[in-house]
Amino acid sequence: MTIIPLTKPAILPLLPALNLPLHRLPRPLSSLTDPILPQRICFFFVSPSTTQMAAAFASRLSRGRSLLGGLKNDLSGLMNTSYGMMNEASLSQQQQRRTFIQMGTVLKVVDNSGAKKVMCIQALKGKKGARLGDTIVASVKEAMPNGKVKKGAVVYGVVVRAAMQRGRVDGSEVRFDDNAVVLVDNKDKKTKTDRQPIGTRVFGPVPHELRKKKHLKILALAQHIA
């Protein structure tokens, strides 16, 4: 380390070479810029090892800032992607809850009539879509070979399960994992009797809202009433 005695007029031209703001200068150097203070003798310490250490520290600091900036950008992009996926999932769930059974909806048959899957053609009574307890007209897409109902037949079915959320009077909500129907026969206009189930068994749970729709026979055949 070298100690060089310098006066105020001699050290002022060297300040730009230090490349440091005034508030970061040592007290003897920062006081030189004050015109009120008298001319004084100052000692400026110059050390080659100190300058090398400062340069290495500055380079490491710049690298750390660049790494932190890249990490921040990656984290922000990842968080935006995750938020976007969550928003899309919630939006798809809301759309699924709001969607009712309409033309083209494939439903599972949960009785022993012989049909496995049907596709909705239309809902009765001029409705745009069917909900729990409504009757639909459907065509059989899959059926057992020895069942009562054959593939391609046009049948009537009562919606007993729906993958859309439905609120109840007590404040609770009910929603099933699939769309399901129970096939019923055609209504007899002469006797004016309600449509009766074709099968003799109903598999899986059915909602108690079917009682309001007067599907008492389906409730009697069901294994569980939700």
FIDREN-745248 format. One line per 5 residues: number of its first residue (from 1); for each residue x, y, z of N, C-alpha, C. Coordinates in nm, 3 decimals, padded with zeros to 5 digits, m for minus. Layout:
# FIDREN-745248
NUM) X/Y/Z/X/Y/Z/X/Y/Z ~ ...;
//
This chain:
# FIDREN-745248
1) 00.086/m00.118/00.000/00.000/00.000/00.000/00.089/00.123/00.000 ~ 00.054/00.221/m00.084/00.132/00.343/m00.100/00.055/00.460/m00.043 ~ 00.123/00.545/00.035/00.062/00.663/00.095/00.118/00.785/00.026 ~ 00.031/00.863/m00.037/00.073/00.981/m00.112/00.008/01.102/m00.048 ~ 00.086/01.199/00.002/00.027/01.322/00.056/m00.013/01.415/m00.058;
6) m00.137/01.458/m00.057/m00.189/01.544/m00.163/m00.263/01.661/m00.100 ~ m00.258/01.776/m00.167/m00.335/01.893/m00.126/m00.467/01.894/m00.200 ~ m00.552/01.987/m00.159/m00.685/01.996/m00.221/m00.678/02.027/m00.369 ~ m00.603/02.125/m00.419/m00.597/02.149/m00.564/m00.539/02.033/m00.641 ~ m00.454/01.954/m00.580/m00.391/01.844/m00.652/m00.481/01.723/m00.666;
11) m00.572/01.701/m00.570/m00.656/01.580/m00.574/m00.788/01.600/m00.647 ~ m00.830/01.727/m00.664/m00.957/01.751/m00.734/m00.957/01.697/m00.876 ~ m00.851/01.712/m00.956/m00.854/01.652/m01.091/m00.860/01.501/m01.092 ~ m00.826/01.436/m00.981/m00.828/01.289/m00.976/m00.964/01.231/m00.942 ~ m01.059/01.314/m00.897/m01.191/01.263/m00.858/m01.267/01.196/m00.972;
16) m01.269/01.252/m01.096/m01.340/01.180/m01.204/m01.284/01.043/m01.231 ~ m01.156/01.022/m01.210/m01.096/00.891/m01.236/m01.142/00.786/m01.135 ~ m01.186/00.829/m01.016/m01.235/00.733/m00.917/m01.367/00.672/m00.956 ~ m01.449/00.745/m01.034/m01.578/00.695/m01.083/m01.669/00.653/m00.967 ~ m01.675/00.736/m00.865/m01.758/00.711/m00.748/m01.840/00.834/m00.719;
21) m01.966/00.820/m00.676/m02.043/00.937/m00.635/m01.987/00.998/m00.508 ~ m02.023/01.124/m00.486/m01.965/01.196/m00.374/m02.008/01.139/m00.240 ~ m02.132/01.086/m00.232/m02.177/01.036/m00.103/m02.109/00.906/m00.065 ~ m02.040/00.840/m00.163/m01.968/00.717/m00.132/m01.818/00.740/m00.108 ~ m01.772/00.862/m00.127/m01.631/00.892/m00.104/m01.601/00.893/00.046;
26) m01.476/00.864/00.084/m01.438/00.879/00.226/m01.448/01.024/00.269 ~ m01.451/01.041/00.399/m01.469/01.177/00.452/m01.360/01.274/00.406 ~ m01.231/01.239/00.404/m01.130/01.335/00.356/m01.150/01.375/00.211 ~ m01.200/01.281/00.125/m01.219/01.313/m00.016/m01.345/01.394/m00.038 ~ m01.453/01.360/00.031/m01.577/01.433/00.013/m01.568/01.575/00.066;
31) m01.485/01.596/00.163/m01.471/01.731/00.217/m01.396/01.823/00.124 ~ m01.327/01.769/00.024/m01.253/01.853/m00.069/m01.344/01.933/m00.159 ~ m01.466/01.883/m00.182/m01.558/01.953/m00.270/m01.629/02.067/m00.200 ~ m01.611/02.082/m00.071/m01.674/02.190/00.004/m01.588/02.315/m00.009 ~ m01.637/02.424/m00.070/m01.552/02.543/m00.087/m01.527/02.619/00.042;
36) m01.608/02.595/00.145/m01.593/02.670/00.270/m01.472/02.622/00.348 ~ m01.441/02.491/00.337/m01.330/02.438/00.414/m01.198/02.492/00.362 ~ m01.101/02.513/00.448/m00.970/02.565/00.404/m00.890/02.458/00.332 ~ m00.781/02.506/00.275/m00.690/02.414/00.209/m00.624/02.325/00.316 ~ m00.634/02.195/00.298/m00.576/02.104/00.396/m00.499/01.993/00.326;
41) m00.419/01.929/00.406/m00.340/01.818/00.354/m00.420/01.689/00.374 ~ m00.436/01.611/00.268/m00.510/01.484/00.275/m00.417/01.372/00.232 ~ m00.450/01.255/00.274/m00.372/01.137/00.239/m00.461/01.043/00.159 ~ m00.419/01.011/00.040/m00.495/00.924/m00.049/m00.424/00.789/m00.056 ~ m00.495/00.684/m00.018/m00.435/00.551/m00.010/m00.463/00.477/m00.140;
46) m00.360/00.429/m00.204/m00.371/00.357/m00.330/m00.315/00.217/m00.310 ~ m00.393/00.116/m00.343/m00.350/m00.023/m00.328/m00.394/m00.102/m00.449 ~ m00.305/m00.164/m00.523/m00.346/m00.244/m00.639/m00.435/m00.361/m00.602 ~ m00.407/m00.427/m00.489/m00.491/m00.539/m00.449/m00.633/m00.495/m00.418 ~ m00.649/m00.376/m00.361/m00.783/m00.325/m00.330/m00.863/m00.300/m00.457;
51) m00.801/m00.244/m00.558/m00.872/m00.219/m00.684/m00.911/m00.350/m00.752 ~ m00.825/m00.451/m00.746/m00.859/m00.580/m00.804/m00.976/m00.645/m00.731 ~ m00.975/m00.636/m00.599/m01.086/m00.691/m00.522/m01.216/m00.619/m00.553 ~ m01.208/m00.487/m00.568/m01.330/m00.411/m00.601/m01.383/m00.450/m00.738 ~ m01.293/m00.469/m00.835/m01.337/m00.509/m00.969/m01.401/m00.648/m00.967;
56) m01.340/m00.742/m00.893/m01.397/m00.877/m00.884/m01.533/m00.874/m00.816 ~ m01.544/m00.795/m00.711/m01.673/m00.784/m00.642/m01.780/m00.724/m00.733 ~ m01.742/m00.623/m00.811/m01.840/m00.562/m00.903/m01.885/m00.661/m01.009 ~ m01.792/m00.742/m01.062/m01.830/m00.841/m01.164/m01.923/m00.947/m01.106 ~ m01.891/m00.994/m00.983/m01.979/m01.093/m00.919/m02.116/m01.035/m00.890;
61) m02.120/m00.908/m00.851/m02.249/m00.845/m00.822/m02.333/m00.834/m00.949 ~ m02.270/m00.800/m01.060/m02.345/m00.790/m01.187/m02.395/m00.926/m01.231 ~ m02.311/m01.031/m01.213/m02.357/m01.166/m01.247/m02.474/m01.209/m01.159 ~ m02.466/m01.179/m01.030/m02.576/m01.215/m00.941/m02.705/m01.144/m00.978 ~ m02.693/m01.017/m01.015/m02.813/m00.944/m01.055/m02.874/m01.003/m01.181;
66) m02.788/m01.042/m01.278/m02.840/m01.101/m01.401/m02.907/m01.235/m01.374 ~ m02.844/m01.316/m01.286/m02.906/m01.445/m01.253/m03.038/m01.427/m01.181 ~ m03.042/m01.333/m01.087/m03.167/m01.308/m01.015/m03.273/m01.254/m01.108 ~ m03.234/m01.171/m01.204/m03.332/m01.120/m01.299/m03.389/m01.230/m01.385 ~ m03.302/m01.323/m01.433/m03.354/m01.434/m01.512/m03.442/m01.526/m01.431;
71) m03.401/m01.553/m01.304/m03.485/m01.636/m01.218/m03.619/m01.571/m01.191 ~ m03.619/m01.438/m01.174/m03.745/m01.367/m01.152/m03.836/m01.378/m01.274 ~ m03.778/m01.366/m01.394/m03.858/m01.378/m01.515/m03.914/m01.519/m01.530 ~ m03.830/m01.623/m01.499/m03.878/m01.760/m01.509/m03.990/m01.786/m01.409 ~ m03.974/m01.736/m01.285/m04.078/m01.756/m01.185/m04.207/m01.685/m01.223;
76) m04.195/m01.565/m01.276/m04.316/m01.492/m01.317/m04.385/m01.563/m01.432 ~ m04.307/m01.615/m01.528/m04.369/m01.689/m01.637/m04.436/m01.817/m01.590 ~ m04.371/m01.888/m01.498/m04.429/m02.011/m01.444/m04.557/m01.982/m01.367 ~ m04.557/m01.875/m01.288/m04.676/m01.840/m01.212/m04.789/m01.798/m01.304 ~ m04.757/m01.724/m01.410/m04.861/m01.685/m01.505/m04.919/m01.807/m01.575;
81) m04.832/m01.904/m01.610/m04.881/m02.026/m01.675/m04.972/m02.105/m01.582 ~ m04.930/m02.119/m01.453/m05.013/m02.194/m01.358/m05.146/m02.125/m01.335 ~ m05.144/m01.990/m01.323/m05.268/m01.917/m01.306/m05.358/m01.934/m01.428 ~ m05.298/m01.933/m01.548/m05.378/m01.953/m01.668/m05.442/m02.090/m01.673 ~ m05.367/m02.193/m01.632/m05.422/m02.328/m01.630/m05.534/m02.339/m01.528;
86) m05.517/m02.277/m01.412/m05.622/m02.280/m01.311/m05.747/m02.208/m01.359 ~ m05.729/m02.096/m01.427/m05.845/m02.023/m01.478/m05.917/m02.103/m01.585 ~ m05.841/m02.171/m01.673/m05.904/m02.252/m01.776/m05.978/m02.370/m01.714 ~ m05.919/m02.433/m01.610/m05.986/m02.545/m01.545/m06.115/m02.500/m01.477 ~ m06.108/m02.388/m01.404/m06.229/m02.338/m01.338/m06.335/m02.298/m01.440;
91) m06.292/m02.240/m01.554/m06.387/m02.201/m01.657/m06.454/m02.322/m01.718 ~ m06.375/m02.429/m01.744/m06.435/m02.550/m01.801/m06.532/m02.615/m01.702 ~ m06.498/m02.612/m01.571/m06.590/m02.667/m01.471/m06.719/m02.586/m01.465 ~ m06.710/m02.454/m01.472/m06.830/m02.372/m01.471/m06.915/m02.397/m01.595 ~ m06.851/m02.411/m01.710/m06.926/m02.441/m01.831/m06.993/m02.576/m01.821;
96) m06.923/m02.676/m01.763/m06.983/m02.807/m01.748/m07.102/m02.801/m01.652 ~ m07.093/m02.720/m01.546/m07.203/m02.710/m01.451/m07.324/m02.641/m01.513 ~ m07.300/m02.544/m01.599/m07.410/m02.468/m01.658/m07.473/m02.539/m01.777 ~ m07.402/m02.636/m01.837/m07.452/m02.702/m01.956/m07.556/m02.806/m01.917 ~ m07.670/m02.805/m01.984/m07.772/m02.907/m01.961/m07.764/m03.010/m02.073;
101) m07.839/m03.117/m02.057/m07.838/m03.225/m02.155/m07.917/m03.180/m02.277 ~ m07.853/m03.182/m02.392/m07.915/m03.133/m02.514/m07.892/m03.233/m02.627 ~ m07.929/m03.194/m02.748/m07.918/m03.282/m02.863/m07.771/m03.317/m02.888 ~ m07.744/m03.446/m02.901/m07.609/m03.494/m02.922/m07.538/m03.541/m02.798 ~ m07.595/m03.519/m02.681/m07.533/m03.564/m02.556/m07.546/m03.715/m02.543;
106) m07.435/m03.782/m02.515/m07.435/m03.927/m02.496/m07.454/m03.956/m02.348 ~ m07.549/m04.043/m02.318/m07.583/m04.076/m02.180/m07.569/m04.226/m02.158 ~ m07.541/m04.259/m02.034/m07.528/m04.399/m01.994/m07.663/m04.452/m01.946 ~ m07.694/m04.574/m01.987/m07.819/m04.638/m01.945/m07.790/m04.722/m01.821 ~ m07.864/m04.697/m01.713/m07.835/m04.760/m01.584/m07.946/m04.856/m01.542;
111) m08.006/m04.923/m01.638/m08.104/m05.027/m01.606/m08.067/m05.154/m01.684 ~ m08.146/m05.259/m01.665/m08.120/m05.386/m01.732/m08.209/m05.407/m01.853 ~ m08.237/m05.299/m01.925/m08.319/m05.310/m02.046/m08.240/m05.365/m02.165 ~ m08.109/m05.365/m02.158/m08.026/m05.416/m02.267/m07.945/m05.308/m02.336 ~ m07.985/m05.183/m02.327/m07.910/m05.073/m02.388/m07.798/m05.029/m02.293;
116) m07.686/m04.988/m02.353/m07.572/m04.941/m02.274/m07.555/m04.790/m02.282 ~ m07.562/m04.735/m02.404/m07.545/m04.592/m02.425/m07.648/m04.543/m02.526 ~ m07.698/m04.424/m02.501/m07.793/m04.361/m02.592/m07.747/m04.219/m02.619 ~ m07.793/m04.164/m02.732/m07.763/m04.026/m02.767/m07.893/m03.947/m02.772 ~ m07.894/m03.834/m02.705/m08.014/m03.752/m02.695/m08.049/m03.692/m02.831;
121) m08.176/m03.703/m02.868/m08.227/m03.642/m02.991/m08.295/m03.509/m02.960 ~ m08.382/m03.511/m02.860/m08.448/m03.388/m02.818/m08.511/m03.410/m02.682 ~ m08.544/m03.299/m02.617/m08.617/m03.304/m02.490/m08.764/m03.280/m02.516 ~ m08.848/m03.345/m02.438/m08.992/m03.332/m02.456/m09.043/m03.200/m02.399 ~ m09.165/m03.167/m02.436/m09.237/m03.047/m02.390/m09.171/m02.919/m02.441;
126) m09.105/m02.927/m02.554/m09.049/m02.807/m02.616/m08.934/m02.743/m02.542 ~ m08.864/m02.817/m02.460/m08.752/m02.761/m02.385/m08.625/m02.764/m02.469 ~ m08.539/m02.664/m02.446/m08.411/m02.659/m02.517/m08.314/m02.765/m02.466 ~ m08.325/m02.800/m02.341/m08.238/m02.900/m02.281/m08.310/m02.971/m02.168 ~ m08.254/m03.082/m02.125/m08.315/m03.163/m02.021/m08.231/m03.158/m01.895;
131) m08.298/m03.161/m01.782/m08.233/m03.165/m01.652/m08.280/m03.289/m01.576 ~ m08.247/m03.295/m01.448/m08.284/m03.412/m01.369/m08.436/m03.429/m01.367 ~ m08.480/m03.551/m01.397/m08.622/m03.582/m01.396/m08.694/m03.558/m01.527 ~ m08.630/m03.493/m01.625/m08.695/m03.468/m01.753/m08.686/m03.591/m01.843 ~ m08.779/m03.599/m01.936/m08.785/m03.710/m02.031/m08.730/m03.665/m02.165;
136) m08.648/m03.749/m02.226/m08.588/m03.717/m02.354/m08.617/m03.828/m02.454 ~ m08.602/m03.794/m02.582/m08.606/m03.892/m02.691/m08.463/m03.918/m02.734 ~ m08.425/m04.045/m02.742/m08.286/m04.080/m02.771/m08.280/m04.199/m02.864 ~ m08.164/m04.217/m02.924/m08.137/m04.333/m03.010/m08.030/m04.418/m02.943 ~ m08.046/m04.548/m02.952/m07.954/m04.641/m02.887/m07.826/m04.653/m02.970;
141) m07.713/m04.628/m02.906/m07.583/m04.637/m02.972/m07.512/m04.768/m02.942 ~ m07.525/m04.818/m02.821/m07.466/m04.946/m02.783/m07.571/m05.026/m02.708 ~ m07.576/m05.156/m02.737/m07.675/m05.242/m02.672/m07.621/m05.384/m02.663 ~ m07.673/m05.457/m02.568/m07.638/m05.598/m02.554/m07.709/m05.679/m02.661 ~ m07.649/m05.787/m02.706/m07.710/m05.863/m02.818/m07.844/m05.927/m02.783;
146) m07.862/m05.969/m02.659/m07.986/m06.039/m02.621/m08.077/m05.953/m02.533 ~ m08.065/m05.821/m02.540/m08.147/m05.735/m02.457/m08.282/m05.704/m02.518 ~ m08.365/m05.638/m02.440/m08.497/m05.599/m02.488/m08.489/m05.488/m02.593 ~ m08.391/m05.402/m02.578/m08.375/m05.288/m02.669/m08.258/m05.316/m02.762 ~ m08.278/m05.292/m02.890/m08.176/m05.317/m02.990/m08.105/m05.187/m03.029;
151) m07.989/m05.204/m03.088/m07.911/m05.090/m03.134/m07.981/m05.019/m03.249 ~ m07.986/m04.887/m03.243/m08.051/m04.807/m03.346/m08.197/m04.776/m03.317 ~ m08.252/m04.832/m03.212/m08.392/m04.806/m03.180/m08.408/m04.667/m03.119 ~ m08.524/m04.606/m03.142/m08.558/m04.476/m03.083/m08.638/m04.502/m02.956 ~ m08.590/m04.452/m02.844/m08.649/m04.483/m02.714/m08.672/m04.353/m02.638;
156) m08.744/m04.367/m02.527/m08.765/m04.258/m02.432/m08.684/m04.289/m02.306 ~ m08.632/m04.185/m02.245/m08.554/m04.204/m02.123/m08.573/m04.089/m02.026 ~ m08.566/m04.122/m01.898/m08.575/m04.023/m01.790/m08.434/m03.998/m01.737 ~ m08.396/m03.872/m01.732/m08.263/m03.835/m01.682/m08.260/m03.853/m01.530 ~ m08.179/m03.948/m01.484/m08.170/m03.976/m01.341/m08.038/m03.927/m01.281;
161) m07.938/m03.899/m01.363/m07.812/m03.844/m01.315/m07.760/m03.745/m01.418 ~ m07.703/m03.637/m01.370/m07.649/m03.533/m01.459/m07.520/m03.479/m01.400 ~ m07.423/m03.454/m01.487/m07.293/m03.402/m01.444/m07.294/m03.251/m01.432 ~ m07.406/m03.195/m01.396/m07.415/m03.050/m01.374/m07.466/m03.027/m01.232 ~ m07.426/m02.918/m01.175/m07.458/m02.888/m01.036/m07.601/m02.836/m01.024;
166) m07.670/m02.886/m00.924/m07.809/m02.847/m00.902/m07.826/m02.811/m00.755 ~ m07.881/m02.694/m00.729/m07.904/m02.651/m00.592/m08.035/m02.705/m00.537 ~ m08.037/m02.719/m00.407/m08.157/m02.769/m00.339/m08.210/m02.662/m00.243 ~ m08.330/m02.689/m00.191/m08.397/m02.590/m00.106/m08.321/m02.570/00.024 ~ m08.260/m02.676/00.076/m08.189/m02.665/00.204/m08.052/m02.599/00.191;
171) m08.015/m02.556/00.072/m07.886/m02.490/00.052/m07.776/m02.581/00.002 ~ m07.798/m02.712/00.004/m07.697/m02.805/m00.046/m07.703/m02.814/m00.198 ~ m07.603/m02.877/m00.254/m07.593/m02.894/m00.398/m07.563/m03.039/m00.430 ~ m07.614/m03.086/m00.542/m07.593/m03.224/m00.584/m07.541/m03.223/m00.727 ~ m07.441/m03.307/m00.750/m07.384/m03.322/m00.884/m07.326/m03.461/m00.895;
176) m07.355/m03.530/m01.006/m07.307/m03.666/m01.028/m07.187/m03.664/m01.123 ~ m07.121/m03.779/m01.131/m07.002/m03.790/m01.214/m07.033/m03.820/m01.360 ~ m07.155/m03.858/m01.392/m07.188/m03.894/m01.529/m07.332/m03.855/m01.559 ~ m07.367/m03.864/m01.687/m07.504/m03.843/m01.732/m07.568/m03.979/m01.757 ~ m07.680/m04.005/m01.694/m07.742/m04.137/m01.702/m07.892/m04.123/m01.716;
181) m07.951/m04.224/m01.781/m08.096/m04.228/m01.802/m08.147/m04.367/m01.768 ~ m08.276/m04.372/m01.745/m08.350/m04.497/m01.731/m08.453/m04.500/m01.843 ~ m08.450/m04.604/m01.924/m08.541/m04.613/m02.038/m08.682/m04.644/m01.991 ~ m08.778/m04.577/m02.051/m08.920/m04.596/m02.018/m08.996/m04.623/m02.147 ~ m09.116/m04.679/m02.132/m09.198/m04.709/m02.250/m09.274/m04.584/m02.294;
186) m09.339/m04.594/m02.408/m09.415/m04.482/m02.462/m09.544/m04.464/m02.383 ~ m09.583/m04.341/m02.367/m09.703/m04.311/m02.290/m09.829/m04.353/m02.366 ~ m09.918/m04.422/m02.297/m10.043/m04.467/m02.358/m10.145/m04.353/m02.351 ~ m10.183/m04.301/m02.466/m10.276/m04.188/m02.469/m10.418/m04.229/m02.429 ~ m10.452/m04.355/m02.447/m10.587/m04.399/m02.414/m10.605/m04.409/m02.262;
191) m10.513/m04.477/m02.198/m10.525/m04.494/m02.053/m10.465/m04.376/m01.977 ~ m10.385/m04.291/m02.045/m10.322/m04.173/m01.984/m10.238/m04.209/m01.862 ~ m10.169/m04.322/m01.873/m10.080/m04.362/m01.764/m09.940/m04.306/m01.789 ~ m09.866/m04.287/m01.681/m09.730/m04.237/m01.693/m09.639/m04.344/m01.753 ~ m09.527/m04.298/m01.805/m09.431/m04.391/m01.864/m09.367/m04.475/m01.755;
196) m09.361/m04.605/m01.777/m09.306/m04.698/m01.681/m09.169/m04.748/m01.729 ~ m09.078/m04.780/m01.637/m08.945/m04.830/m01.678/m08.955/m04.961/m01.754 ~ m08.869/m04.974/m01.855/m08.865/m05.098/m01.932/m08.796/m05.208/m01.853 ~ m08.688/m05.174/m01.785/m08.615/m05.272/m01.706/m08.677/m05.295/m01.570 ~ m08.618/m05.392/m01.500/m08.667/m05.427/m01.366/m08.569/m05.388/m01.256;
201) m08.455/m05.333/m01.294/m08.356/m05.291/m01.195/m08.294/m05.159/m01.239 ~ m08.259/m05.076/m01.140/m08.192/m04.949/m01.165/m08.064/m04.949/m01.082 ~ m07.952/m04.930/m01.150/m07.821/m04.938/m01.085/m07.771/m04.798/m01.049 ~ m07.710/m04.790/m00.932/m07.651/m04.664/m00.890/m07.751/m04.572/m00.821 ~ m07.704/m04.460/m00.770/m07.792/m04.366/m00.699/m07.875/m04.281/m00.794;
206) m07.990/m04.240/m00.746/m08.078/m04.147/m00.819/m08.122/m04.038/m00.722 ~ m08.146/m03.917/m00.768/m08.184/m03.808/m00.677/m08.331/m03.819/m00.636 ~ m08.360/m03.764/m00.519/m08.499/m03.766/m00.472/m08.586/m03.664/m00.544 ~ m08.526/m03.579/m00.629/m08.606/m03.485/m00.709/m08.698/m03.557/m00.807 ~ m08.672/m03.686/m00.832/m08.761/m03.761/m00.922/m08.901/m03.775/m00.865;
211) m08.913/m03.760/m00.734/m09.045/m03.771/m00.672/m09.136/m03.656/m00.717 ~ m09.078/m03.537/m00.735/m09.159/m03.424/m00.782/m09.205/m03.443/m00.926 ~ m09.125/m03.516/m01.004/m09.162/m03.545/m01.142/m09.252/m03.668/m01.154 ~ m09.287/m03.727/m01.040/m09.378/m03.842/m01.034/m09.319/m03.967/m01.100 ~ m09.189/m03.986/m01.082/m09.124/m04.109/m01.129/m09.105/m04.202/m01.008;
216) m09.216/m04.242/m00.949/m09.210/m04.322/m00.827/m09.162/m04.463/m00.854 ~ m09.191/m04.516/m00.971/m09.147/m04.652/m01.003/m08.995/m04.660/m01.012 ~ m08.933/m04.556/m01.067/m08.787/m04.555/m01.076/m08.725/m04.547/m00.936 ~ m08.784/m04.468/m00.848/m08.735/m04.460/m00.711/m08.749/m04.593/m00.639 ~ m08.855/m04.667/m00.670/m08.874/m04.797/m00.605/m08.772/m04.900/m00.653;
221) m08.728/m04.888/m00.778/m08.632/m04.984/m00.831/m08.487/m04.945/m00.804 ~ m08.463/m04.822/m00.762/m08.325/m04.774/m00.745/m08.259/m04.838/m00.624 ~ m08.128/m04.855/m00.633/m08.052/m04.910/m00.521/m08.029/m04.808/m00.411 ~ m08.014/m04.682/m00.449/m07.985/m04.578/m00.351/m08.047/m04.447/m00.398 ~ m08.107/m04.373/m00.304/m08.168/m04.244/m00.333/m08.083/m04.136/m00.266;
226) m08.031/m04.045/m00.346/m07.942/m03.940/m00.295/m08.021/m03.814/m00.265;
//
